[in-house]
Amino acid sequence: MISNEEVQKLARLARLSLKSEEEASLVQDLNSILNYVGELAQVDVPALSTELPAANVMRVDTNPHDAGEYTNELLAAAPKSHDGFVEVKAILGDSTS
């Protein structure tokens, strides 16, 4: 069980200012969460089967091509490219503006 004093200490550590109603609500919510976690800890979950393959199941690349072999074709197919890279629309804002 979480006490009011523990919630007050946590609030001080987090530099939060709590009203008494908020504090009481937090005590109730935290205790509810801890009770639920305690119930989950009691659930008996069967272990996973150990018959699963422990090795990499990816296929072997039997005929790899040389690096850069298709670069020019890919860049030619792209709508825009610059200095050997495909140009795409910016998705992050410019932090300098």
Buried (B, 14 or more C-beta within 10 A) or exposed (E): EBEEEEBBEBBEEEEEEBEEEEBEEBBEEBEEEEEEEEEEEEEEEEEEEEEEEEEEEEEEEEEEEEEEEEEEEEBEEEEEBEEEEEEEEEEEEEEEE
